[in-house]
Each structure stands twice: as structure tokens, then as C-alpha cells.
Amino acid sequence: MLPFPKIGPEIIKIGPISVRWYGVMYLAGFVASYFLIARQRRAQELGLRGGPLQDLIIYLAMGLIIGARLGYILFYQFPNFEIYVHNPFEIAAIWHGGMSFHGGLIGTMLAGLLFCRRRSLPYWKVGDTVIVTAPVGLFLGRLGNFVNGELFGRPSSLPWAMVFPNGGSVPRHPSQLYEAVLEGVVLFLILWQLKDRGFRSGSMVCLFLGGYGILRFFAEFFREPDPQLGFVLGVFTMGQVFCTLMIIAAIILWLLLPKSAGPKIYNSNGKGGTNG
């Protein structure tokens, strides 16, 4: 058994104001996405540099935070929904914890749609450019979950199991780290390698939805279900239900994408061509 590192969720606290690791991870994720988007040829073709890219990041950040919070309340807190009815200010209390990836995904997709309409940009091309950077934020977010000691795994006797501060006295899977590797490192390497291939616009979005759905569905077998929900549909968790919907959505979207010529593919000398 490995000892759980005593890092603490707060980096610094001055009176009522504190800087938390989880918030810093969110910020670092968006900064990383900014630079990874800017270096892509597709972003240059779309004019996503400087001010327009900064505006896009702001749109996505707002969509993520609002969507993740509302998604958590609607998807995972419906047994305790009366809390938010009697105290509506709690809906905005993101510092109390409770953010849903699937809600954040919906929020960012809607925010991206609004940005593209206002800028008259092709939605799926912008989506392909942005989505390949998303695993970096997921990786950092899972590290934040680990530092907070939240979303821990199921009981385990493996040598690297840990006793989490809020997980009782039994050793558990460090499932946050499993997800950081799968949803972050593995998914990023796959998408980054495929981003310049001659796929139809929207294909990277499909690959992200399906890839994330598959990887997290597997990782959820090691993660403790949410206590207010437990298992749903037998042995599955709510996260696995949403991941299944993501996989189905990815397949349907792939079939519906227009069969037009793919984006330019650039070789080592910088010359490009099209792939139909």
C-alpha cells in the first residue's frame, strides 16, 4: 500500500480567500489549450490567433464552468435537488465542489457554437481544432481530483492502493490517476497523431467522444460510485451510462457528417494537398 500524499487542496490561503489546486489545474488546462490550438495549421487557416483565440477560450471557459456545475446538479444531485430549491445560491457555489464532465462538455459545445455563429466560422472545423487539446485539461483536472482526495476508487489490495482521507480506512484504487493516464495522456496522443489526417470536418470531435467514452467506461470499474446514486442499471455507474451515450452519439455523428473533402494534409516540406 502506498501512502496518500499530504499536499492539501489549498495552495495558499489569506483570510477568507484561498487559491486551490483544482482551480489552478482548470486555469492551466485552458492556458495549455490556448498554445496547443495556436500552433495548429488548421487554427491558422481559421484565423484563430491572438484576439479571436482569446475570445474563444473565454467562451469555452464560461461554457465549461456553467455546464459542469449545472450538469452535476441535474445529473448527479437530483436525489438532493431540494437543497438547491431552498438555497438557490448554492447552484453557483462551485468552490463547494461538484462539477460534471458531461455537463461541461455540453456547455463547451454550446459555447463554441455561439462563438462560431458570431464569428461566422465553420463549427466542426473549429471543434476539431479545439477538441484535440481537451485531454490536457482532463489530465490536469484528474490530478486536481487526486490532490483533493475526491472521486477515489473502489477498495483494493493492490500494492499501489491508498487510504484516502475521505474514503474510510480501507485501501482504494487511485482511480483519479488511472483516469488521468487514460483520458489525458492516452487520448491526447491518439488525437494529436490523427489531427492532420485527411478526415472529414467533425471527425476529431467524433473520435474524442468515442475515445473518451470507451476509456472512461473502463476506468469507472475501478472508481467508487457516487454515494448519493450508487450503482444504476445493475453493476454500472451513472458515469458509464453517460459514456455509453457518448459512444452512441459519436457513431451517429460520424455517419451524419457530410462526405466532403477532408482538410489539407501537410508533409514535412510544408506543402499540402487534399484528401477526399
C-alpha positions as CSV (number, residue, x, y, z in Angstrom):
1,M,0.0,0.0,0.0
2,L,1.2,3.5,-0.9
3,P,0.7,6.5,1.5
4,F,-1.6,9.2,0.2
5,P,0.5,12.3,-0.4
6,K,-0.3,15.1,2.1
7,I,-0.4,18.0,-0.3
8,G,-3.7,19.6,0.7
9,P,-6.3,21.1,-1.6
10,E,-5.2,24.7,-1.0
11,I,-2.0,26.3,-2.3
12,I,-2.3,29.4,-0.3
13,K,-5.0,31.0,2.0
14,I,-5.2,34.6,3.1
15,G,-8.2,35.1,5.4
16,P,-11.4,34.0,3.5
17,I,-9.6,33.9,0.2
18,S,-7.8,30.8,-0.9
19,V,-6.1,29.5,-4.1
20,R,-6.9,25.8,-4.6
21,W,-5.0,23.3,-6.7
22,Y,-8.2,22.3,-8.5
23,G,-8.8,25.8,-9.7
24,V,-5.2,26.2,-10.8
25,M,-5.5,23.0,-12.8
26,Y,-8.5,24.4,-14.6
27,L,-6.6,27.6,-15.5
28,A,-3.5,25.6,-16.5
29,G,-5.7,23.5,-18.8
30,F,-7.1,26.5,-20.6
31,V,-3.6,28.0,-21.0
32,A,-2.3,24.8,-22.4
33,S,-5.2,24.6,-24.8
34,Y,-4.5,28.2,-26.0
35,F,-1.0,27.4,-27.0
36,L,-1.8,24.0,-28.5
37,I,-4.6,25.4,-30.6
38,A,-2.4,28.3,-31.8
39,R,0.3,26.0,-33.1
40,Q,-2.1,24.0,-35.3
41,R,-2.2,24.7,-39.1
42,R,-6.0,24.4,-39.0
43,A,-6.2,27.2,-36.5
44,Q,-4.0,29.5,-38.7
45,E,-6.3,28.8,-41.6
46,L,-9.3,29.7,-39.5
47,G,-7.7,32.9,-38.2
48,L,-7.7,31.6,-34.6
49,R,-4.8,33.7,-33.4
50,G,-4.4,36.5,-30.9
51,G,-7.7,38.2,-30.0
52,P,-10.1,35.7,-31.7
53,L,-8.4,32.8,-30.0
54,Q,-8.5,34.6,-26.6
55,D,-12.3,35.2,-27.1
56,L,-12.8,31.5,-28.0
57,I,-11.0,30.4,-24.8
58,I,-13.2,32.8,-22.7
59,Y,-16.3,31.4,-24.4
60,L,-15.2,27.8,-23.7
61,A,-14.2,28.5,-20.1
62,M,-17.6,30.0,-19.3
63,G,-19.4,27.2,-21.1
64,L,-17.4,24.6,-19.2
65,I,-17.9,26.1,-15.8
66,I,-21.6,26.7,-16.2
67,G,-22.2,23.4,-17.9
68,A,-20.2,21.4,-15.5
69,R,-21.9,22.9,-12.5
70,L,-25.4,22.6,-13.9
71,G,-24.7,19.1,-15.2
72,Y,-23.5,18.0,-11.7
73,I,-26.7,19.3,-10.1
74,L,-29.0,17.8,-12.8
75,F,-27.3,14.5,-13.4
76,Y,-25.8,13.6,-10.0
77,Q,-27.7,15.6,-7.4
78,F,-31.3,15.0,-8.4
79,P,-31.9,12.9,-5.2
80,N,-30.9,16.1,-3.2
81,F,-32.4,18.6,-5.5
82,E,-34.4,20.3,-2.7
83,I,-31.1,21.7,-1.4
84,Y,-30.9,23.9,-4.4
85,V,-34.6,24.8,-4.4
86,H,-34.4,26.1,-0.8
87,N,-30.9,27.7,-1.3
88,P,-30.5,28.7,-5.0
89,F,-27.3,30.5,-4.3
90,E,-25.7,27.0,-3.8
91,I,-26.1,26.5,-7.5
92,A,-23.2,28.9,-8.1
93,A,-21.1,27.7,-5.2
94,I,-18.5,25.8,-7.3
95,W,-16.0,26.2,-4.5
96,H,-18.0,23.7,-2.6
97,G,-17.2,21.1,-5.2
98,G,-19.3,19.3,-7.7
99,M,-18.5,19.5,-11.4
100,S,-19.7,17.1,-14.1
101,F,-17.5,16.4,-17.1
102,H,-20.5,15.5,-19.3
103,G,-22.3,18.8,-18.3
104,G,-19.1,20.7,-19.0
105,L,-18.8,19.0,-22.5
106,I,-22.3,20.1,-23.4
107,G,-21.6,23.6,-22.1
108,T,-18.4,24.0,-24.1
109,M,-20.1,22.7,-27.3
110,L,-22.9,25.2,-27.0
111,A,-20.5,28.0,-26.1
112,G,-18.4,27.0,-29.2
113,L,-21.5,27.1,-31.4
114,L,-22.3,30.6,-30.2
115,F,-18.7,31.7,-30.8
116,C,-18.7,30.3,-34.3
117,R,-22.0,31.8,-35.2
118,R,-20.9,35.3,-34.1
119,R,-17.6,34.9,-35.9
120,S,-19.1,33.2,-39.0
121,L,-16.6,30.3,-38.6
122,P,-17.2,26.6,-39.5
123,Y,-18.3,24.9,-36.3
124,W,-16.9,21.4,-37.0
125,K,-13.5,22.7,-38.1
126,V,-13.2,24.8,-35.0
127,G,-14.4,21.9,-32.9
128,D,-11.7,19.6,-34.4
129,T,-9.1,22.2,-33.6
130,V,-10.1,22.6,-30.0
131,I,-11.1,19.1,-29.1
132,V,-7.6,17.6,-29.6
133,T,-6.4,19.8,-26.8
134,A,-9.1,18.8,-24.3
135,P,-7.3,15.7,-22.9
136,V,-4.6,18.0,-21.5
137,G,-7.3,19.7,-19.3
138,L,-8.7,16.4,-18.4
139,F,-5.3,15.2,-17.3
140,L,-4.8,18.2,-15.1
141,G,-8.3,18.0,-13.7
142,R,-7.9,14.4,-12.6
143,L,-4.6,15.4,-10.9
144,G,-6.7,18.1,-9.1
145,N,-9.2,15.4,-8.1
146,F,-6.4,13.3,-6.7
147,V,-4.9,16.2,-4.7
148,N,-8.4,16.9,-3.3
149,G,-8.7,13.2,-2.3
150,E,-12.1,13.1,-4.1
151,L,-13.6,10.7,-6.7
152,F,-11.4,7.9,-5.3
153,G,-11.6,4.3,-6.3
154,R,-13.1,1.1,-5.0
155,P,-11.4,-1.0,-2.3
156,S,-8.3,-2.8,-3.5
157,S,-5.5,-4.9,-2.2
158,L,-3.0,-3.9,-4.9
159,P,0.4,-2.7,-3.8
160,W,-0.3,0.9,-5.1
161,A,-3.7,1.2,-3.3
162,M,-4.1,4.1,-1.0
163,V,-6.2,5.1,2.0
164,F,-7.9,8.4,1.1
165,P,-8.8,10.9,3.7
166,N,-12.5,10.8,2.9
167,G,-12.6,7.1,1.8
168,G,-12.6,5.3,5.2
169,S,-9.8,3.1,6.5
170,V,-9.7,0.7,3.6
171,P,-7.1,1.0,0.8
172,R,-8.6,2.0,-2.5
173,H,-7.6,2.3,-6.2
174,P,-6.2,5.7,-7.1
175,S,-8.7,5.8,-9.9
176,Q,-8.1,9.5,-10.5
177,L,-4.6,8.6,-11.7
178,Y,-6.0,5.8,-13.9
179,E,-8.3,8.4,-15.5
180,A,-5.5,10.9,-15.8
181,V,-3.5,8.5,-17.8
182,L,-6.3,7.1,-20.0
183,E,-8.4,10.2,-20.5
184,G,-5.4,12.5,-20.5
185,V,-2.2,11.0,-21.8
186,V,-3.5,8.1,-24.0
187,L,-6.4,10.1,-25.6
188,F,-4.2,13.1,-26.2
189,L,-1.5,11.0,-28.0
190,I,-4.2,9.4,-30.2
191,L,-5.9,12.6,-31.2
192,W,-2.7,14.6,-31.7
193,Q,-1.3,12.0,-34.0
194,L,-4.5,11.9,-36.1
195,K,-5.4,15.6,-36.2
196,D,-3.7,16.3,-39.5
197,R,-5.0,13.3,-41.4
198,G,-7.5,13.7,-44.2
199,F,-10.7,13.2,-42.2
200,R,-13.9,15.0,-42.7
201,S,-14.6,18.0,-40.6
202,G,-16.0,16.9,-37.3
203,S,-14.1,13.6,-37.2
204,M,-11.8,14.7,-34.4
205,V,-14.9,15.5,-32.3
206,C,-16.3,12.1,-33.1
207,L,-13.0,10.4,-32.2
208,F,-12.9,12.3,-28.9
209,L,-16.4,11.4,-27.9
210,G,-16.0,7.8,-28.7
211,G,-12.5,7.5,-27.3
212,Y,-13.3,9.3,-24.1
213,G,-16.5,7.2,-23.7
214,I,-14.6,3.9,-24.1
215,L,-11.7,4.8,-21.9
216,R,-13.7,6.3,-19.1
217,F,-16.3,3.4,-19.2
218,F,-13.4,1.1,-18.5
219,A,-11.9,3.3,-15.8
220,E,-15.3,3.5,-14.0
221,F,-15.0,-0.1,-13.0
222,F,-12.2,1.0,-10.6
223,R,-13.9,4.1,-9.3
224,E,-16.3,4.3,-6.3
225,P,-19.8,5.2,-7.4
226,D,-21.2,8.5,-6.3
227,P,-22.7,7.8,-2.8
228,Q,-25.9,9.6,-3.5
229,L,-26.6,7.5,-6.5
230,G,-24.7,4.2,-6.1
231,F,-25.0,1.7,-9.0
232,V,-27.6,2.2,-11.7
233,L,-28.7,-0.4,-14.3
234,G,-27.3,-3.2,-12.2
235,V,-23.5,-3.0,-12.0
236,F,-23.0,0.2,-13.9
237,T,-22.4,3.7,-12.7
238,M,-24.1,6.9,-13.8
239,G,-20.7,7.9,-15.5
240,Q,-20.8,4.7,-17.5
241,V,-24.4,5.4,-18.6
242,F,-23.3,8.8,-20.0
243,C,-20.2,7.3,-21.5
244,T,-22.4,4.8,-23.4
245,L,-24.5,7.7,-24.7
246,M,-21.3,9.5,-25.8
247,I,-20.2,6.4,-27.8
248,I,-23.6,6.2,-29.4
249,A,-23.6,9.9,-30.2
250,A,-20.1,9.6,-31.7
251,I,-21.2,6.8,-34.1
252,I,-24.4,8.6,-35.2
253,L,-22.4,11.9,-35.7
254,W,-19.8,10.1,-37.7
255,L,-22.5,8.7,-40.0
256,L,-24.1,12.1,-40.4
257,L,-21.0,14.1,-41.2
258,P,-21.0,15.3,-44.8
259,K,-18.8,13.3,-47.1
260,S,-16.9,16.2,-48.4
261,A,-13.2,16.6,-49.0
262,G,-11.1,16.4,-45.9
263,P,-8.7,19.1,-44.6
264,K,-5.3,19.7,-46.0
265,I,-2.6,17.3,-45.1
266,Y,0.8,18.8,-44.7
267,N,4.0,16.9,-45.3
268,S,7.5,17.6,-44.0
269,N,8.3,20.3,-46.6
270,G,5.1,22.2,-45.7
271,K,3.3,21.5,-48.9
272,G,-0.3,20.3,-48.6
273,G,-2.9,18.6,-50.6
274,T,-6.4,17.5,-50.1
275,N,-7.8,14.1,-49.2
276,G,-11.3,13.3,-50.4
